[in-house]
Every structure is written in C-alpha cells, then in structure tokens.
C-alpha cells in the first residue's frame, strides 16, 4: 500500500500542479503523520482496527511522469511511503 501526506499533495498544488487525492497514485492520504521520516518497520495504527508497518521510504522513478515533467522533480523519491 502506498501512502502520501496530504501536506505533500497541498505542496503540489502550490507548485501549480492541480493535484487531488489519488492523483499521485497513493492508496491513502495521511495527515499530520511524519511517515517519510519514520524508520522502516515502524508500526502505526489507523483507527481502532488497522495497523500498518512502514516497508519502504521513497521509490525510484523509472520513467518521467506527468508530475515530473510539470514540476521538474519526482516527489516519490523521498516522500512516498510504502507499507504492509
């Protein structure tokens, strides 16, 4: 599962990319969690029943996406969080 902070989505809007939730291929948009700076294997709960474990921070872009072309950088390199 991929997670991206709503703060990053808002940052994309500030950079003139009309991003909405889901446009950046995130499965979940989080708020007020510092997941991108969390160590791998950190466990976090969502609500009462869901627990996820950080599996990977960032991912390499193998091809330039529309986002990269429009804002000049890939946010998933450092901001994308992947969990199980």
Buried (B, 14 or more C-beta within 10 A) or exposed (E): EBBBBBBBBEBBEEEEBEBEEEBBEBEBBBEEBEBBEBEEEBEBEEEEEEEBEBEEBBBEBEEEBEBBEEBEEBBBEBBBBBBE
